[in-house]
């Protein structure tokens, strides 16, 4: 299972506003920072940078190619977005009481 976290960084005197995607623990090569696309809203920019990192890392789902990654789902919490790649074996089951 893979996860990606995205954050927004406002503009500074030297840089435009940007979005950063961080996969796993953020090791080198597992992050991507891009300038905001001002044609998109905040949520769309979070999804955009996550999709760009998924593509960069090859974590996309294409059953025809035999990829093992599942579908990606995301949502926002506390100003950040979290994206999770689903796989069948990671499905949460109802606890037996």
Secondary structure as GFF3:
##gff-version 3
##sequence-region A 1 97
A	DSSP	beta_strand	3	9	.	.	.	ID=ss1
A	DSSP	beta_strand	18	23	.	.	.	ID=ss2
A	DSSP	beta_strand	31	35	.	.	.	ID=ss3
A	DSSP	alpha_helix	42	57	.	.	.	ID=ss4
A	DSSP	three_ten_helix	63	65	.	.	.	ID=ss5
A	DSSP	beta_strand	72	77	.	.	.	ID=ss6
A	DSSP	beta_strand	80	85	.	.	.	ID=ss7
A	DSSP	three_ten_helix	88	90	.	.	.	ID=ss8
###
